[in-house]
């Protein structure tokens, strides 16, 4: 309890990225800022080249609330599963949008920390990590430190396990286990059948961190993830034994703010290479076998990566979208027309890169050169969760709880 209380007291940076809290006087030592340079970029005119068509939409509960939750949906076969921040889980036919089942989870925290919310104490949202899937089940994690497994068929609860700290990323599955990353620096493997702890590893958590964690990735019997201390690790899924550990960025600077090097971005595993990026740090290509660096590029980001056309796509801390050649580590292009618009993680499909912003706009860019191709308003309260793409359809969950299936086509 003491450990959790200390972490809750120290992890006060709910807004990820310096531009979000730059109005605080101690960020720049009290120097006056050029307020115009900190404002979100205005939407610019462009020549539309694609058409964005909404195929269906549905409502998922009360939305994501005020705690900067980024709950993304997950697709399993012909269904898409989505959650709001208040415990409602919905299953839809992903082709028609017809609801298959709905479940309302109870908030069973009841602990000392259950009422703490430094962003808005009136917001009782408690689902933070979701949605994961595997083994015929869907999983959500809570800010109370619970992991809940539901039947993918009908939403009935299979098991509920406690990991003692906030879960803010979707659980991952593989090798008969569920892998959960908690905000206290732990990576826990739970038994897929009953939720019992199989193994756990811990990393030291800095005094000051971004609010969030990487999502574990299971691939080939190994689990990859990143931590708030700047480390990217690979461990054996069977027993949690380390395979390798790599420090993306050594913390530097006089203040704890300067020393933040969180790896909140989910490692991107692609063939023999693992790509990873840290906040106020580097983007690196690591050899999957041993974690040795192949190349690096100075970069600051806390959002997930994606790849295509031989590039890795990054949304940096200033909301500039950057395409980096995976062979040479050179920038192919950068697009800053959406700077400071609090973008989502990029999603790559077909010839496009898609992002959403704090005003709820979907933006479509060309993979080849980053030019703007299309735009559509999706949700008046914004869209910060990462979108997902499957079989020609792009799915987006807005902050208000609006789940939409969208098709992008050439005009």
C-alpha positions, 0 to 999 in steps of 0.5 A: 500500500505504501508503494502504491500511495507513493507512486500515486503521489508522484505520477502527477503528469496526466498530460503526456508531452511538454506542450500540454503543460508548458503553461506551468511556470516551473517548466521554463523557469518562469520565462514568458512563452510565446503563446501563439507558438503553443497553440494547436495548428489551425487546419489548412486548406488542401486538395482532397484526394480521398473520400472518407465514408462512414459505414456504421456507428454505435455508442459505447457507454459514457465515453472515456471521461476526463482522465486521459484514458486511451482505450482502444477497441480490439477485433476478433474474427467478425466482432469488434469489442470496445469499452468505455471508462466506466465499465461498459463493454460492448461487442459488435458485428464489425461489418454491420455494427449490430450489437451482440452483447453488452456488459456493465462491470462493477467498480469493486475497488473500495480501497484507500486510493479508489477516490483519488483523481487529481485531474477531476475527482468527480470522474469515477471512470476506472477502466484504464487498460483495454481491450485485449483478446485471446483464448476466446476471451476479452480482457480489460485492466482497471485503475484499481489494479484489476484485470478482468477476463470476459467470455468473447462469446457472451460477455460473462466474467471468467475470472478477475485478478488483482495486480496491485497497481493501475493498468493503463494498457491493453493486456496481451496474450500468448503461450497460455498467459495474459501479460499485463503491464502496471504503472508501478513498473511491473510486468506480470504474466497471468495464467490464461485459464484462471488469472493466477500469477505465473511470474512477475518482473519489476523495473525501477520507476523514476520519481516523475513519469508520464501517465501511461505505459507501453503495451506488452507484445508477445511474439515467438515465445518472447514478450517485449515491452518498455518502461518509464526508466527508458528501458526496453526489455525482452523476456521469455514468455514461459518464465519471465527470464530476461533475454535482453535489456536495452536503455533507449536514453540515459536520463539527463538534466538537472530537473526530474522533468528534464530526466523523463525518458519514458518508453510509453510507446509499444515496441514494434516487432517487425521481422528481425528488428524491434523498433522503439522510441522514448520520450525526450530520447531516441528512436532506435532499431534494435536487433531482435536476437540480442537487443543491440542497436542497429541505428538511432535517430533523436526523437521524442514520442510517447505514442505507438509506432507503425510501419509500411513502405519501408518506413517507420511512422512516428508522431513526435511530442510536438505532433509532427508526423515523421517517416523514417527509413528503416534501412538508413535511419534518415527522415523521408518526410515530416508533416507539421501541419497538425502540430500541437493538435494532440494526435493519436498514434498513427495507423498505416494501411493501403497507401495511407497514414491515418491519425486523429486529433483533439477536436475529433478530426480524422486526417488521412496522409499519403505514405509516400510523401506525407501530403494531406489527402482527406479529413473528416470530423468524427467526434466533437469531444476528440479522438485520442485512442489509437484506431484499428484497421482490418479488411478495408475498414478503419475503426475509431473510438471517440472520446464521447464513446462513439465507435465508427467504421470508416472506409477510405477510397480514392475520389 
